Amino acid sequence: MREVCHLLGWRVYDMITGMEKIRNFCIIAHIDHGKSTLADRLVEMTGTVEKREMKAQLLDSMELERERGITIKLTPVTMKYEHDGEDYTLNLIDTPGHVDFSYEVSRSLAACEGALLVVDASQGIQAQTLANVYLALEADLQIIPVLNKIDLPAADVSKVTAELVDLLGCSEDEIIGVSAKTGANVEAVLEAIVERIPAPEGKVDAPLRALIFDSYYDDYRGVVLYVRIVDGALAKGEKIRMLATETSGIALEVGCLSPGMTAKPSLGTGEIGYVVTNLKTTREAKVGDTVSLAKNFGGRK
């Protein structure tokens, strides 16, 4: 161990070991199958939000989302979870369930290593869910099947379990039965996220590469990027460059969402978080673009 630390340097070694405790995942589900409710329980059970501050559809910030009970806009949240005496960072990207928002889902999948497939035990697998499942399989994500609403009188657990086995080729033991509404067995989902979803891969000592999977303009702060750090690290105050648009800017603030903005000195390899920039329009930092450091381009503007 000492030899490894000597060769890599303590800082790089700490970043590598830190990556091993990160899990990046999203939730795939049809509308009204309990995706947002399960996200609420995960946030609540990890202590990310205190109980007195909890509200239904916590990650659905748009008025229309809360009114109709659907998710339109993807939302990331960082949670801390202790498993077998070790502290893990769980990065969830809450995604839309409607087929019309499949592009939003594809952006989330690109930033994750795993996905929770949530299916209503009383309704079974819906056609709109299949498209997102195939996207996740093509992205080679680790899929954890979750059977929700098992407490409902209309739940047909054995039938829907068979559907999931047929779709995923998994065993019945891999399917987790829960009630997101009551919180029953949701702890097993948290354990499965840690045990089944692989840690992110990346080169901590390489030049910065960060994937922009969402961006928006804030009237008071400018353009805010949601990023997944693929390689390297990004610190507050560093000059950045978008590779596709060839636009340069400054990372005025970086941090994670838990679920509100929580500033940090830097974002490391494998992490998901936000970057507040001095850019004036999202056209300068398009979704799917790669962020690097301006110094890697010899000072070109």
Secondary structure, DSSP 4 states (H G I P E B T S, - for coil): -HHHHHHH-HHHHHHHHHHTTEEEEEEEE-TTSSHHHHHHHHHHHTTSS-GGG--TTTT--SHHHHHHT---S-EEEEEEEEETTEEEEEEEEE---SGGGHHHHHHHHTT-SEEEEEEETTT---HHHHHHHHHHHHTTPEEEEEEE-TTSTT--HHHHHHHHHHHH---GGGPEE-BTTTTBTHHHHHHHHHHHSPPP---TTSPPEEEEEEEEEETTTEEEEEEEEEES-EETT-EEEETTTTEEEEEEEEEEESSSEEEESEE-TT-EEEEEE--S-GGGS-TT-EEEEGGGGTT--
